[in-house]
């Protein structure tokens, strides 16, 4: 069976009966589709008979909302699939519903295959049914000209149509904040305008539940706040967050796909209240279990400013069955960012001028990041490590290549009585003085680069395949031309300050001043190929380094073939 990039899954079985069968349906779909899977809910529809079936409205009930959550939760096992449940035909209880669309809905990725759970009576891939399926799909959505069709059922023998299980309500996953009793079949109320907010980094299935419920509730406009600037500072591994514009782009494509009849106002969220706290036209706010208290705070803020409270809809968190010991047990962007650690983020540099038998890593990070400990772990795995600080000491030593130029530039008063350069005195001379610092770095950086090249030659003679240059100023000094890849170690600034104070005996102010004189973690990551972090326990750091090393070994031969 061919694998298609995008597909449309038309579900015709009643939702309560379908729920226990979702796992095999999604697994079958995941084998056939490797990118975007659109899902169209049309329970009760028949694909048999001469007349072409028409898309009809599906009443938005709490059962439908729970099913959407259930489907996205089940789809999280197949993370290569970008699942999107289409909401155009799902209608809330309202008197101001827009008419059902009569034209074909354009999708961002036109499906190449249409799949269905429809059960034929004879238990075969009944061609007329498949033809009806194709005609139905193309009457509703933009599809590729040569749309293929697949019946995911039957998996039973001829004449053995399985008995439908009794309707069993799905677990309640969505509720209004007020503790009102409700039944699965209870219709959901529609509103003109509402809001939802979040970071929406690497749009995942938990985000999609939040956004889908908001899209069903809203009939005219949905305001979507996307966290930015100060609201990102407390996030885990903020250096790996997608840029705001990229997050908005992915968000916009998803929203327009699932409900194009809505107007979407996507705005930066710069404070905890955002437009939900001040816009009098908003009627509801969708929150998660985590942000429910924030929703309550928004309503208190509105009351203080003589605005009506918003109807709060609280969504349960999706559990992440694949989380590891240092990750959250919910589906989370934070966990996704942790999984990026050690991965190659961009193509390596081609360095034909470097020894073809040696692959060079430039290891950098802010002060206190644990960069040197990472270097030692890489050494334990077989890398040849060049410590740029040690090279600096060699260069400063009497008779070293930097000794005479530095003394001539800064005077003999920077020397100890025994003639050795007093690096503390020299440091105080250049610290905070850009002109003096440039004089020093113009002397030192080329010399250290030359010494590093000599060490690389030594690595070659020792038969090493990987060389690591441990250098805090790797990028400032322009030494990326000495390496195939830049690896950066990141930690939060508050943790870096704590470590510097503990390690070097500095005050917090002095530690912060040191960090401010360096490139930030964000600036380093923007030019890096691999990112690591020492934020967790040592064994987790070791596992992270081993992952990065193993992935490096897989790509080294290919790179060397390109260089030879």
C-alpha positions in Angstrom: 0.0 0.0 0.0 1.3 3.5 -0.9 2.0 6.0 1.8 0.5 9.5 1.1 1.6 12.8 2.4 -1.9 14.0 3.3 -5.3 12.4 3.8 -8.9 12.9 4.7 -10.5 10.6 7.2 -14.3 10.5 7.0 -15.8 9.0 10.2 -19.4 7.7 9.7 -19.9 5.6 12.8 -21.9 7.1 15.8 -19.4 8.7 18.2 -20.1 6.6 21.3 -19.7 3.4 19.2 -16.6 4.8 17.4 -14.7 5.9 20.5 -13.3 2.4 21.5 -12.3 1.7 17.8 -10.3 5.0 17.4 -6.9 3.4 18.2 -6.9 0.9 15.3 -8.5 3.4 13.0 -5.8 6.0 13.7 -3.1 3.3 13.6 -4.3 2.3 10.1 -4.5 5.9 9.0 -1.0 6.5 10.3 0.4 3.7 8.1 -1.1 5.3 5.0 -0.5 9.0 5.7 2.8 10.5 6.8 2.1 14.2 7.2 -1.4 15.8 7.5 -4.5 13.9 8.4 -7.8 15.9 8.2 -10.7 14.3 10.0 -14.3 14.9 9.0 -17.1 13.9 11.4 -20.3 12.7 9.7 -21.8 10.1 12.0 -24.7 8.2 10.6 -23.9 8.9 7.0 -24.3 6.1 4.4 -22.0 5.7 1.4 -24.3 3.0 -0.2 -27.0 3.7 -2.7 -27.2 5.6 -6.0 -27.6 9.1 -4.6 -24.4 11.1 -3.7 -24.5 11.7 0.1 -24.5 15.3 1.2 -22.6 16.9 4.1 -25.0 17.7 6.9 -24.7 19.6 10.1 -23.6 17.8 13.3 -25.1 19.1 16.5 -22.4 20.4 18.9 -23.0 18.5 22.1 -20.7 17.8 25.0 -20.3 14.3 23.6 -18.9 15.9 20.4 -16.5 18.1 22.4 -15.4 15.1 24.5 -14.9 13.0 21.3 -12.7 15.7 19.8 -10.5 15.6 22.9 -10.5 11.8 22.8 -9.4 11.7 19.2 -6.6 14.2 19.6 -5.4 12.4 22.7 -5.3 9.1 20.8 -3.6 10.7 17.9 -0.7 11.8 20.1 0.8 8.3 19.9 1.4 9.0 16.1 3.4 12.1 16.4 4.5 12.2 12.7 0.8 12.9 11.9 -0.5 16.5 12.0 -4.1 15.7 12.8 -6.7 18.4 12.1 -10.4 17.8 12.9 -12.5 19.9 10.5 -15.3 21.8 12.3 -17.2 23.4 9.4 -20.2 21.2 9.8 -20.3 21.2 13.6 -23.1 23.5 14.7 -23.8 24.9 18.2 -27.2 25.7 19.6 -27.7 29.2 18.4 -30.0 31.4 16.4 -27.2 33.2 14.6 -25.6 30.4 12.8 -24.0 31.2 9.4 -25.4 29.0 6.6 -23.7 25.7 5.7 -21.0 26.3 3.1 -22.1 25.4 -0.4 -18.7 25.7 -2.1 -15.7 23.4 -1.7 -13.5 24.2 1.3 -9.8 24.8 0.4 -7.4 23.0 2.7 -3.7 24.0 3.3 -2.6 20.5 2.2 -5.1 19.0 -0.3 -5.7 15.3 0.6 -4.2 12.7 -1.6 -6.2 9.8 -0.1 -9.6 9.6 1.5 -10.2 7.0 4.2 -13.3 6.0 6.0 -14.5 3.6 8.8 -17.8 3.0 6.8 -18.7 -0.7 7.0 -19.9 -2.5 3.9 -22.4 -5.3 4.2 -20.4 -7.8 2.3 -17.1 -7.3 4.1 -15.1 -6.3 1.0 -13.5 -3.2 -0.4 -16.7 -2.5 -2.3 -15.8 -0.3 -5.3 -19.1 1.7 -5.6 -18.7 2.6 -1.9 -15.2 3.8 -2.6 -16.4 5.8 -5.5 -19.1 7.4 -3.4 -16.4 8.2 -0.8 -14.3 10.0 -3.4 -17.3 12.0 -4.7 -18.3 12.9 -1.2 -14.8 14.1 -0.2 -14.3 16.2 -3.4 -17.7 17.8 -3.0 -16.7 19.0 0.5 -13.0 19.8 0.3 -10.2 20.6 -2.1 -8.4 17.3 -2.9 -5.7 16.2 -5.3 -7.0 15.5 -8.8 -6.4 11.7 -8.6 -7.7 11.1 -5.1 -7.3 7.5 -3.9 -9.8 5.9 -1.5 -9.4 3.3 1.2 -12.0 1.6 3.5 -10.3 1.1 6.9 -13.1 -1.4 7.6 -13.8 -4.2 7.3 -11.3 -6.3 9.2 -13.9 -9.1 9.4 -14.9 -12.0 7.1 -17.7 -12.0 4.5 -21.1 -11.4 6.1 -19.6 -10.9 9.6 -20.6 -7.3 10.3 -19.5 -6.7 13.9 -22.2 -5.9 16.5 -22.2 -2.3 17.5 -21.4 -1.9 21.2 -24.0 -0.1 23.4 -23.5 3.6 23.6 -21.1 4.4 26.4 -20.5 8.0 27.2 -17.0 9.3 26.8 -15.1 10.5 29.9 -16.0 14.2 30.5 -13.1 16.3 29.5 -14.6 19.7 28.9 -16.9 21.6 31.2 -18.1 25.2 31.9 -16.4 26.5 35.0 -19.6 26.5 36.9 -20.2 23.1 38.4 -23.5 22.4 36.5 -24.7 18.9 35.8 -24.8 18.1 32.1 -25.5 15.1 29.9 -23.4 14.0 26.9 -26.2 14.8 24.5 -26.7 18.3 25.9 -26.2 20.9 23.1 -23.4 23.4 23.5 -24.2 27.1 23.5 -22.7 29.3 20.8 -21.3 32.8 21.3 -20.5 35.7 18.9 -17.0 36.4 20.2 -14.5 34.7 22.5 -10.9 34.3 23.4 -8.2 31.7 24.0 -4.5 32.2 24.8 -1.3 30.3 25.1 2.3 30.1 23.9 1.5 27.7 21.1 5.1 26.6 20.6 5.3 23.7 18.2 1.6 23.3 17.8 0.6 20.0 19.4 -2.5 18.0 20.1 -3.3 19.6 23.5 -3.2 23.0 21.8 -5.5 21.7 19.1 -8.1 20.6 21.7 -8.0 24.1 23.3 -8.3 25.8 19.9 -11.0 23.5 18.5 -13.3 24.0 21.5 -12.8 27.7 21.2 -13.6 27.5 17.4 -16.8 25.6 18.1 -18.0 28.0 20.7 -17.3 31.1 18.6 -19.6 31.9 15.7 -18.2 35.2 14.5 -14.8 36.0 15.9 -12.1 34.3 18.0 -9.3 36.4 19.6 -6.2 34.3 20.1 -3.5 35.7 22.4 0.0 34.3 21.7 2.5 34.8 24.6 5.5 36.9 23.8 8.4 38.8 25.3 8.2 39.0 29.2 5.7 36.1 29.3 8.3 33.8 27.8 11.0 34.4 30.4 9.7 31.7 32.8 9.4 29.1 30.1 11.6 26.0 30.1 14.4 26.3 27.5 13.1 29.6 26.1 16.1 29.7 23.7 14.4 26.8 21.7 11.0 28.5 21.5 9.9 29.1 17.9 9.9 32.8 17.0 6.6 34.6 17.5 6.1 35.0 13.7 6.6 31.3 13.1 4.2 30.3 15.9 1.5 32.7 14.5 2.0 31.3 11.0 1.4 27.7 12.1 -1.5 28.7 14.3 -3.2 30.7 11.5 -2.9 27.9 9.0 -4.4 25.4 11.5 -7.3 27.7 12.5 -8.2 28.7 8.9 -8.2 25.0 8.0 -10.5 23.8 10.7 -13.0 26.7 10.6 -12.6 29.2 7.8 -16.0 30.8 8.5 -14.5 32.5 11.6 -12.6 35.7 11.8 -9.4 35.2 13.7 -7.6 38.0 15.5 -4.2 36.7 16.5 -2.4 39.2 18.8 0.8 39.1 21.0 0.0 38.4 24.6 2.2 40.7 26.7 0.6 40.5 30.1 -1.5 37.9 32.0 -4.8 39.5 31.2 -4.5 40.4 27.6 -7.6 41.4 25.6 -9.7 39.0 27.7 -9.3 41.5 30.6 -10.3 44.6 28.7 -12.4 43.8 25.6 -16.1 44.3 26.4 -17.3 42.4 23.3 -15.9 39.1 24.4 -18.3 36.5 25.9 -16.2 33.4 26.7 -12.7 32.3 27.5 -11.3 28.8 27.0 -8.7 27.8 29.6 -6.9 24.6 30.6 -6.8 23.0 34.0 -3.4 24.7 34.4 -4.7 28.2 33.5 -8.1 28.0 35.2 -7.0 30.2 38.0 -5.7 32.7 35.5 -9.2 32.7 33.9 -10.7 33.4 37.3 -8.3 36.3 37.8 -9.3 37.7 34.4 -13.0 37.7 35.5 -12.1 39.4 38.8 -10.2 42.0 36.8 -13.1 42.5 34.5 -15.5 43.0 37.4 -13.2 45.6 38.9 -13.4 47.5 35.6 -17.2 47.2 35.3 -17.1 44.6 32.6 -19.2 41.4 32.5 -17.6 38.1 33.5 -16.7 35.7 30.7 -18.1 32.2 30.5 -15.2 30.0 31.3 -14.7 26.6 29.6 -12.1 24.5 31.2 -10.3 21.8 29.3 -8.6 18.8 30.9 -4.9 18.3 30.1 -3.9 15.5 27.7 -1.7 12.9 29.3 1.7 12.1 27.6 2.1 8.4 27.6 5.7 8.8 26.2 7.1 11.2 28.8 10.5 10.4 30.4 11.5 10.9 34.0 12.5 14.6 33.6 9.5 15.6 31.4 6.0 16.6 32.4 3.3 13.9 32.3 1.1 16.1 30.1 1.4 16.8 26.4 3.6 19.8 26.6 5.7 22.1 24.4 8.3 22.1 27.2 8.8 18.3 26.8 9.1 18.8 23.0 11.8 21.3 23.5 13.6 19.0 25.9 13.5 16.3 23.2 15.3 18.7 20.8 18.4 18.7 23.1 21.2 16.8 21.3 19.4 16.9 17.9 21.0 18.5 14.9 19.0 21.8 14.4 20.6 23.0 11.1 23.1 21.6 8.5 26.7 21.5 9.5 29.3 23.8 8.0 31.4 22.5 5.1 35.0 23.1 6.1 37.2 21.7 3.3 40.2 23.6 4.8 40.1 21.4 7.9 41.7 18.0 8.1 39.3 15.6 6.3 39.8 12.9 8.9 38.8 15.1 11.8 35.4 16.4 12.7 35.5 19.5 14.8 32.8 20.6 17.3 32.9 24.1 18.8 31.4 23.9 22.4 30.2 27.2 23.9 27.8 28.6 26.5 27.3 31.4 29.0 29.4 31.4 32.1 28.1 28.9 34.6 26.3 26.8 32.0 28.3 23.6 32.7 30.1 23.8 29.3 33.4 22.3 30.8 31.5 19.4 32.3 30.0 18.6 28.9 33.5 18.8 27.4 34.7 16.2 29.9 31.7 13.9 29.2 32.5 14.1 25.4 36.1 13.4 26.2 34.9 10.3 28.1 33.1 9.2 24.9 36.3 9.5 22.8 36.6 13.1 21.8 39.9 15.1 21.7 39.2 18.2 23.8 41.0 21.5 23.3 40.4 23.9 26.3 40.7 27.5 25.0 41.4 28.8 28.5 44.4 26.5 28.8 45.6 27.8 25.4 45.2 31.3 26.8 47.3 30.5 29.8 50.0 29.1 27.5 49.9 32.2 25.3 50.2 34.6 28.3 53.1 32.6 29.9 56.6 34.2 29.6 58.0 33.2 26.2 54.5 32.5 25.0 53.3 34.0 21.7 51.1 36.6 23.4 53.4 37.6 26.3 55.4 40.3 24.6 52.6 41.9 22.6 50.3 42.1 25.7 53.1 43.7 27.8 53.9 46.2 25.1 50.2 47.1 24.8 49.3 47.4 28.5 52.7 48.1 30.3 54.9 46.3 32.8 52.6 47.3 35.7 50.4 44.3 34.7 53.2 41.9 35.7 53.9 40.1 39.0 57.3 40.5 40.5 58.4 37.3 38.9 57.5 38.6 35.4 54.3 36.6 35.0 51.2 38.5 33.7 48.8 39.2 36.5 45.5 38.3 34.7 43.4 39.9 37.5 45.1 43.3 37.0 44.8 42.9 33.2 41.2 41.9 33.5 40.4 45.0 35.6 42.1 47.2 33.0 39.9 45.9 30.2 36.6 45.1 32.0 34.0 47.7 31.0 36.4 49.4 28.6 35.5 48.4 25.1 38.5 50.1 23.5 41.0 48.3 25.8 39.2 45.0 25.5 39.4 45.2 21.7 43.1 45.8 21.9 43.5 42.7 24.0 41.2 40.4 22.0 42.9 41.6 18.7 46.1 40.2 20.2 44.8 37.1 21.9 42.1 35.6 19.6 44.2 35.0 16.5 47.0 33.5 18.7 44.6 31.1 20.4 43.1 30.2 17.0 46.6 29.3 15.8 47.3 27.2 18.9 44.0 25.4 18.4 44.9 24.5 14.9 48.2 23.0 16.2 46.2 21.0 18.8 43.9 19.8 16.0 47.0 18.5 14.1 47.9 16.6 17.3 44.5 15.1 17.5 45.0 13.8 14.0 48.3 12.2 14.9 46.6 10.5 17.8 44.0 9.0 15.5 41.1 10.9 16.9 38.0 11.4 14.7 36.2 14.0 16.8 37.8 17.2 18.3 36.0 19.5 20.7 37.1 23.1 21.1 35.8 24.3 24.5 35.5 28.1 24.2 33.2 30.6 25.9 34.0 33.2 23.3 33.8 30.9 20.3 31.3 33.0 18.3 32.5 36.4 19.5 36.0 35.5 18.4 34.8 34.2 15.0 36.2 30.7 15.6 33.2 29.1 14.0 35.4 29.0 10.9 37.5 26.3 12.8 34.5 24.0 13.4 32.0 21.9 11.5 29.3 22.4 14.2 28.6 24.8 17.1 27.2 23.1 20.2 25.8 25.4 22.9 25.0 24.6 26.5 22.1 26.6 27.9 20.7 27.2 31.4 18.4 29.9 32.9 20.3 33.1 33.8 19.1 32.8 37.4 20.8 29.3 37.6 23.9 30.6 36.0 24.2 33.5 38.5 23.7 31.0 41.4 26.5 28.7 40.0 28.9 31.6 39.4 28.4 33.0 43.0 28.9 29.5 44.4 31.9 28.6 42.2 33.8 31.9 42.0 32.7 33.6 45.3 31.3 36.7 43.4 28.4 38.7 44.5 25.1 38.3 42.6 25.6 41.8 41.1 29.1 40.9 39.9 27.8 37.6 38.4 25.0 39.3 36.6 27.5 41.9 35.3 29.7 39.1 33.9 26.8 37.5 32.1 25.7 40.9 30.6 29.2 41.3 29.1 28.7 38.0 27.1 26.5 36.9 24.3 23.1 35.7 25.7 22.1 32.1 25.5 19.5 33.1 22.9 22.1 34.7 20.7 24.3 31.6 20.9 21.5 29.2 20.1 20.6 31.2 17.0 24.0 30.3 15.6 24.2 26.7 16.9 23.7 23.3 15.4 23.2 21.4 18.6 21.9 22.6 22.0 22.5 20.8 25.3 21.5 21.7 28.9 22.9 20.8 32.4 19.7 21.9 34.1 18.9 18.4 35.4 20.6 15.7 37.4 24.0 14.5 36.2 22.7 11.2 34.8 20.2 13.0 32.6 23.0 15.3 31.3 25.0 12.2 30.6 22.1 10.6 28.7 21.7 13.8 26.7 25.4 13.9 25.8 25.4 10.2 24.8 22.3 10.9 22.5 24.1 13.8 20.9 27.3 11.8 20.4 25.4 8.8 18.9 23.6 11.1 16.4 27.0 12.7 15.6 28.6 9.4 14.8 25.8 8.7 12.3 26.4 11.9 10.3 30.2 12.1 10.5 30.9 9.5 7.6 28.5 11.3 5.3 30.1 14.7 6.0 33.6 13.2 5.4 32.5 11.7 2.1 31.4 15.1 1.0 34.7 16.6 2.1 37.0 14.0 0.5 
